[in-house]
């Protein structure tokens, strides 16, 4: 009897949420077009206008973020997501340290000099940018990180105006790293 009462209670509690998820707008209200990602409120007030580019010496904050000399706000590398550097108890994680070390090794190849094209602010008011090593043969940091297998693609449905095919290039790099089981992919795929 208790089980029947608990089952009825759980159905009653879940039903309104399910109805809300399946609710449709009234027929008279036209569907709103998808809006571009909104710039977080206050980013321009605290950080100033969105710059188009940045170049200088950078260092890895984690596997997806850069700090830069003379830069007020950190840069987040466009198109990649790195494992968290620290867990909930603030203890460094092996995948997070591996991603940061890979990014730092890439930066060291060009004496930490990078050139970045800024796309937007993210929800944490970081500058989202596509960055490359500032050397004779520039290396795209996001693409190199994906190819190493220590990060995975993130928000690739948001195209870059200056390189519309970047998302496809990044997805291909991730696919090849996953197929070759590079970096953290064996762990992410549950093979270790």
Secondary structure, 3 states (H helix, E strand, C coil): CHHHHHHHHHHHHHHHHHHHHHCCCCCCCCCCCCCCCCCCCCHHHHHCCCCCEEEEEEEECCCCEEEECCCCCCEEECCEEECCCECCCCCECHHHHHHHHHHHHHHHHCCCEEEEEEEEECCCCCEEEEEEECCCCCCEHHHHHHHHCCEEECCCCCCECCECCHHHHHHHHHHHHHHCCCCCHHHHCCCC
